Amino acid sequence: MEQLQEGWTKLMNGPGGRFIELGIALLAVWLLVRLVRGLLVSRVQDNNARYHARKVTTLIGYVLIVLLAVGIFSDRLSSLTVALGVAGAGIAFALQEVIASVAGWLAILFGSFYRTGDRVQLGGIKGDVIDIGVLRTTLMELGEWVDGDLYNGRMVLVANSFVFKEPVFNYSADFPFLWDELKVPVQYGADPAEVRGILLAAANDLVGDYTREATAKWKEVVQRYLIEDARTEPMVSLVCNDNWMQFTLRFVVDHKRRRGTKSDLFERILSDFARTDGRVKWASATFELVEGSTIRVTGER
């Protein structure tokens, strides 16, 4: 038994003793994180709260590992300073993209670029943020071969360094609504006032709740940023061309409900037009074929 203790003491005091201590510390931290996740995080019912609790638990584990490593090798850090200084430049050059991604992660956390659940466009990729890692942000992609703001099934990993290189488009940050438009062509002969009333009635009935919420949110945006006040109520504008009267219905809508809201508005407008007894008709491109004149040729023998 004494020989075993002496051997263990000699091993721990040897060159590899510190690494054994570090390995034991890593194992202890890993077990602690797993225990906390099993006892606390798994019991959280809200999906958003559970995600953030899991992220915070992992971050605390990383911090504990760094603190334990510094404590274990504290008496040897002074001798490694020169070597680390020489190697630092080469490491920084080789890992510049990684360092930029870590810096981007910090900027995302403290700079309010976006959060999980936001709808954004990063590096030309549009989607919903489903995870923010130290190096990459994971998006559930929208669009591409799918029309409208609908998922196509692909998950895209975007390096966090993109926040320093390209614009970040956030569809749901301080103002989670979008302005959208419908273009409605109407045949000449209809009463513009009647058409305007039909369009506004449809918009007020179907997106009235969005309008009230958007008005309150926009007031907060105006107070926070140097921006002019904007109209959030539905409005209709008219342009006439060679073929028809083109009405444009402008309205606000939830950033995740654009396609469904447009479909509901079109159905409502078509139904209301049908109840006008022909006074209002939907216009479409038409072609009129004109019969050519008859030419009679006579001749003498």
C-alpha positions as a printed NumPy array, in Angstrom:
array([[   0.   ,    0.   ,    0.   ],
       [   2.805,    2.374,    0.892],
       [   4.559,    1.6  ,   -2.393],
       [   1.353,    2.406,   -4.242],
       [   1.051,    5.744,   -2.444],
       [   4.69 ,    6.553,   -3.135],
       [   4.254,    5.71 ,   -6.806],
       [   1.149,    7.871,   -7.042],
       [   2.909,   10.754,   -5.282],
       [   5.917,   10.454,   -7.582],
       [   3.643,   10.368,  -10.635],
       [   1.728,   13.459,   -9.529],
       [   4.94 ,   15.349,   -8.791],
       [   6.391,   14.375,  -12.161],
       [   5.993,   16.137,  -15.528],
       [   2.678,   14.467,  -16.246],
       [   1.14 ,   15.129,  -12.849],
       [  -0.335,   18.479,  -13.834],
       [  -1.971,   16.998,  -16.903],
       [  -3.496,   14.223,  -14.797],
       [  -4.926,   16.864,  -12.473],
       [  -6.277,   18.757,  -15.457],
       [  -7.869,   15.579,  -16.819],
       [  -9.529,   14.866,  -13.466],
       [ -10.763,   18.47 ,  -13.336],
       [ -12.176,   18.235,  -16.862],
       [ -13.994,   15.012,  -15.965],
       [ -15.403,   16.582,  -12.804],
       [ -16.641,   19.655,  -14.668],
       [ -18.177,   17.503,  -17.41 ],
       [ -20.034,   15.384,  -14.83 ],
       [ -21.192,   18.524,  -13.027],
       [ -22.553,   20.054,  -16.241],
       [ -24.333,   16.807,  -17.131],
       [ -25.824,   16.651,  -13.632],
       [ -27.096,   20.23 ,  -13.776],
       [ -28.618,   19.641,  -17.206],
       [ -30.301,   16.482,  -16.025],
       [ -31.712,   17.949,  -12.816],
       [ -32.582,   21.499,  -13.845],
       [ -32.513,   22.16 ,  -17.571],
       [ -34.576,   19.129,  -18.554],
       [ -37.365,   20.233,  -16.206],
       [ -37.816,   23.609,  -17.881],
       [ -40.97 ,   23.443,  -19.982],
       [ -40.529,   26.586,  -22.081],
       [ -38.455,   25.826,  -25.176],
       [ -36.78 ,   29.246,  -25.29 ],
       [ -35.897,   29.195,  -21.581],
       [ -34.581,   25.628,  -21.856],
       [ -32.324,   26.596,  -24.774],
       [ -30.821,   29.557,  -22.918],
       [ -30.407,   27.534,  -19.714],
       [ -28.479,   24.884,  -21.635],
       [ -26.261,   27.56 ,  -23.205],
       [ -25.562,   29.221,  -19.847],
       [ -24.703,   25.876,  -18.261],
       [ -22.218,   25.105,  -21.054],
       [ -20.645,   28.57 ,  -20.76 ],
       [ -20.204,   28.17 ,  -17.001],
       [ -18.516,   24.825,  -17.648],
       [ -16.023,   26.463,  -20.033],
       [ -15.259,   29.19 ,  -17.497],
       [ -14.638,   26.6  ,  -14.759],
       [ -12.286,   24.673,  -17.038],
       [ -10.248,   27.809,  -17.786],
       [ -10.048,   28.772,  -14.102],
       [  -8.985,   25.268,  -13.068],
       [  -6.346,   25.122,  -15.806],
       [  -4.926,   28.483,  -14.708],
       [  -4.871,   27.341,  -11.103],
       [  -3.132,   24.048,  -11.904],
       [  -0.434,   25.594,  -14.118],
       [  -0.159,   28.935,  -12.307],
       [   3.394,   28.317,  -11.051],
       [   4.577,   27.477,  -14.566],
       [   2.895,   30.242,  -16.53 ],
       [   5.803,   32.644,  -16.054],
       [   8.209,   30.294,  -17.81 ],
       [   5.798,   29.904,  -20.696],
       [   5.308,   33.633,  -21.265],
       [   8.204,   34.039,  -23.686],
       [   7.295,   30.945,  -25.673],
       [   3.665,   31.97 ,  -25.871],
       [   4.656,   35.464,  -27.   ],
       [   6.775,   34.089,  -29.852],
       [   4.12 ,   31.627,  -30.919],
       [   1.267,   34.109,  -30.487],
       [   1.82 ,   35.907,  -33.797],
       [   1.882,   32.679,  -35.788],
       [  -1.164,   31.312,  -34.002],
       [  -3.084,   34.539,  -34.543],
       [  -2.317,   34.495,  -38.279],
       [  -3.221,   30.832,  -38.694],
       [  -6.432,   31.155,  -36.7  ],
       [  -7.508,   34.599,  -37.835],
       [ -10.864,   33.357,  -39.125],
       [ -11.496,   31.499,  -35.876],
       [ -10.541,   34.564,  -33.835],
       [ -12.816,   36.745,  -35.983],
       [ -15.674,   34.285,  -35.449],
       [ -15.161,   34.318,  -31.687],
       [ -15.091,   38.132,  -31.774],
       [ -18.276,   38.013,  -33.852],
       [ -19.87 ,   35.755,  -31.235],
       [ -19.073,   38.307,  -28.53 ],
       [ -20.433,   41.094,  -30.736],
       [ -23.647,   39.118,  -31.295],
       [ -24.086,   38.514,  -27.571],
       [ -23.441,   42.081,  -26.447],
       [ -24.196,   44.094,  -29.597],
       [ -27.808,   42.974,  -30.154],
       [ -27.229,   41.973,  -33.784],
       [ -29.762,   39.149,  -33.44 ],
       [ -30.989,   36.496,  -31.047],
       [ -32.288,   32.966,  -31.363],
       [ -35.721,   33.034,  -32.947],
       [ -35.029,   36.141,  -35.043],
       [ -35.533,   36.076,  -38.805],
       [ -32.356,   37.393,  -40.437],
       [ -30.344,   37.462,  -43.63 ],
       [ -26.634,   36.689,  -43.222],
       [ -24.189,   36.394,  -46.079],
       [ -27.033,   36.183,  -48.595],
       [ -28.77 ,   33.418,  -46.609],
       [ -32.22 ,   34.161,  -45.2  ],
       [ -33.644,   32.118,  -42.369],
       [ -34.571,   31.841,  -38.694],
       [ -31.776,   31.739,  -36.105],
       [ -32.028,   28.426,  -34.268],
       [ -28.619,   28.359,  -32.572],
       [ -25.753,   30.764,  -31.867],
       [ -22.448,   28.971,  -31.298],
       [ -19.017,   30.31 ,  -30.474],
       [ -17.905,   30.012,  -34.1  ],
       [ -21.077,   29.701,  -36.174],
       [ -24.718,   30.684,  -36.281],
       [ -27.188,   28.031,  -37.427],
       [ -30.107,   29.12 ,  -39.624],
       [ -33.19 ,   27.245,  -40.737],
       [ -33.184,   28.45 ,  -44.333],
       [ -36.088,   30.128,  -46.111],
       [ -36.845,   30.456,  -49.798],
       [ -34.486,   29.273,  -52.565],
       [ -36.593,   26.747,  -54.527],
       [ -39.592,   27.361,  -52.207],
       [ -41.705,   30.438,  -52.937],
       [ -42.561,   32.768,  -50.083],
       [ -41.101,   32.986,  -46.606],
       [ -41.307,   29.246,  -45.952],
       [ -38.722,   26.746,  -44.739],
       [ -37.041,   24.642,  -47.391],
       [ -35.624,   22.105,  -44.912],
       [ -31.938,   23.057,  -45.059],
       [ -29.941,   24.093,  -42.015],
       [ -27.16 ,   26.549,  -42.871],
       [ -24.092,   27.272,  -40.74 ],
       [ -22.806,   30.839,  -41.12 ],
       [ -19.51 ,   31.945,  -39.571],
       [ -19.976,   34.611,  -36.911],
       [ -17.278,   36.698,  -38.586],
       [ -19.889,   37.687,  -41.2  ],
       [ -21.237,   40.34 ,  -38.819],
       [ -18.046,   42.35 ,  -39.484],
       [ -17.96 ,   41.782,  -43.253],
       [ -21.505,   42.094,  -44.56 ],
       [ -24.782,   43.768,  -43.581],
       [ -27.003,   41.916,  -41.14 ],
       [ -30.689,   42.119,  -42.08 ],
       [ -32.935,   41.511,  -39.083],
       [ -36.638,   41.13 ,  -39.828],
       [ -37.759,   40.837,  -36.209],
       [ -35.545,   42.974,  -33.977],
       [ -37.128,   46.068,  -32.407],
       [ -39.968,   46.199,  -34.953],
       [ -41.214,   42.648,  -35.686],
       [ -43.471,   43.778,  -38.539],
       [ -42.995,   44.408,  -42.248],
       [ -44.71 ,   46.683,  -44.706],
       [ -46.126,   44.74 ,  -47.622],
       [ -48.168,   45.616,  -50.71 ],
       [ -50.83 ,   44.134,  -52.977],
       [ -51.265,   45.365,  -56.541],
       [ -54.86 ,   45.078,  -57.732],
       [ -55.621,   45.856,  -61.446],
       [ -59.199,   47.007,  -62.036],
       [ -60.963,   47.622,  -65.358],
       [ -61.813,   51.182,  -66.338],
       [ -65.4  ,   52.16 ,  -65.598],
       [ -65.331,   51.215,  -61.928],
       [ -65.747,   53.852,  -59.244],
       [ -62.288,   54.422,  -57.67 ],
       [ -63.872,   55.38 ,  -54.347],
       [ -65.788,   52.102,  -54.209],
       [ -62.66 ,   50.086,  -55.007],
       [ -60.682,   51.98 ,  -52.391],
       [ -63.367,   51.271,  -49.81 ],
       [ -63.348,   47.542,  -50.618],
       [ -59.58 ,   47.299,  -50.266],
       [ -59.432,   49.261,  -47.007],
       [ -62.295,   47.254,  -45.496],
       [ -60.524,   43.983,  -46.32 ],
       [ -57.246,   45.247,  -44.855],
       [ -58.846,   46.57 ,  -41.659],
       [ -60.672,   43.297,  -41.072],
       [ -57.74 ,   40.973,  -41.775],
       [ -54.685,   42.936,  -40.583],
       [ -56.3  ,   45.324,  -38.11 ],
       [ -54.744,   43.515,  -35.135],
       [ -51.3  ,   43.786,  -36.717],
       [ -51.884,   47.5  ,  -37.288],
       [ -52.647,   48.18 ,  -33.625],
       [ -49.643,   46.196,  -32.41 ],
       [ -47.373,   47.756,  -35.026],
       [ -48.467,   51.268,  -34.062],
       [ -47.455,   50.693,  -30.442],
       [ -44.136,   49.13 ,  -31.453],
       [ -43.365,   51.905,  -33.927],
       [ -43.779,   54.523,  -31.203],
       [ -41.056,   52.748,  -29.231],
       [ -38.815,   52.714,  -32.31 ],
       [ -39.336,   56.442,  -32.869],
       [ -38.385,   57.169,  -29.259],
       [ -35.281,   55.001,  -29.445],
       [ -33.893,   55.961,  -32.867],
       [ -33.594,   59.144,  -34.904],
       [ -36.295,   58.239,  -37.401],
       [ -39.415,   59.975,  -38.664],
       [ -42.846,   58.737,  -37.785],
       [ -44.408,   56.43 ,  -40.367],
       [ -47.97 ,   55.444,  -41.138],
       [ -48.853,   51.937,  -40.003],
       [ -52.538,   52.036,  -40.987],
       [ -53.527,   50.471,  -44.336],
       [ -53.468,   52.878,  -47.256],
       [ -54.44 ,   52.672,  -50.932],
       [ -52.791,   54.48 ,  -53.833],
       [ -53.911,   54.627,  -57.472],
       [ -51.962,   54.677,  -60.734],
       [ -53.578,   54.62 ,  -64.173],
       [ -51.931,   53.137,  -67.258],
       [ -52.944,   52.238,  -70.799],
       [ -54.659,   49.012,  -69.737],
       [ -56.291,   49.443,  -66.328],
       [ -56.445,   51.275,  -63.015],
       [ -53.828,   49.807,  -60.695],
       [ -54.591,   50.086,  -56.985],
       [ -51.799,   49.386,  -54.48 ],
       [ -52.812,   48.312,  -50.978],
       [ -50.067,   48.941,  -48.419],
       [ -50.289,   47.348,  -44.954],
       [ -48.206,   46.05 ,  -42.062],
       [ -48.001,   42.36 ,  -41.284],
       [ -46.189,   40.051,  -38.902],
       [ -42.807,   39.102,  -40.378],
       [ -43.732,   35.4  ,  -40.301],
       [ -47.261,   35.759,  -41.735],
       [ -46.677,   37.509,  -45.062],
       [ -47.7  ,   34.735,  -47.441],
       [ -50.776,   33.605,  -45.532],
       [ -51.972,   37.174,  -45.068],
       [ -51.603,   37.927,  -48.768],
       [ -53.619,   34.837,  -49.647],
       [ -56.405,   35.816,  -47.239],
       [ -56.506,   39.361,  -48.63 ],
       [ -56.715,   38.192,  -52.241],
       [ -59.553,   35.79 ,  -51.415],
       [ -61.437,   38.515,  -49.579],
       [ -60.961,   41.06 ,  -52.395],
       [ -62.064,   38.602,  -55.078],
       [ -65.162,   37.776,  -53.044],
       [ -66.008,   41.446,  -52.508],
       [ -65.531,   42.232,  -56.204],
       [ -67.945,   39.433,  -57.117],
       [ -70.654,   41.036,  -54.95 ],
       [ -70.579,   44.358,  -56.832],
       [ -72.835,   43.077,  -59.629],
       [ -70.22 ,   43.787,  -62.27 ],
       [ -69.453,   47.367,  -61.231],
       [ -65.911,   46.36 ,  -60.268],
       [ -64.06 ,   43.852,  -62.431],
       [ -60.568,   42.462,  -62.143],
       [ -58.458,   43.53 ,  -65.133],
       [ -56.089,   41.36 ,  -67.11 ],
       [ -54.007,   41.723,  -70.23 ],
       [ -56.238,   41.38 ,  -73.307],
       [ -55.545,   41.323,  -77.015],
       [ -58.004,   42.429,  -79.687],
       [ -57.725,   40.807,  -83.108],
       [ -58.837,   43.14 ,  -85.874],
       [ -60.005,   41.631,  -89.158],
       [ -58.082,   42.912,  -92.138],
       [ -59.786,   44.705,  -95.016],
       [ -60.754,   42.766,  -98.128],
       [ -58.822,   43.551, -101.301],
       [ -60.48 ,   42.71 , -104.641],
       [ -58.207,   42.408, -107.627],
       [ -59.673,   42.53 , -111.144],
       [ -57.912,   42.318, -114.431],
       [ -58.617,   42.389, -118.144],
       [ -57.808,   39.634, -120.586]])
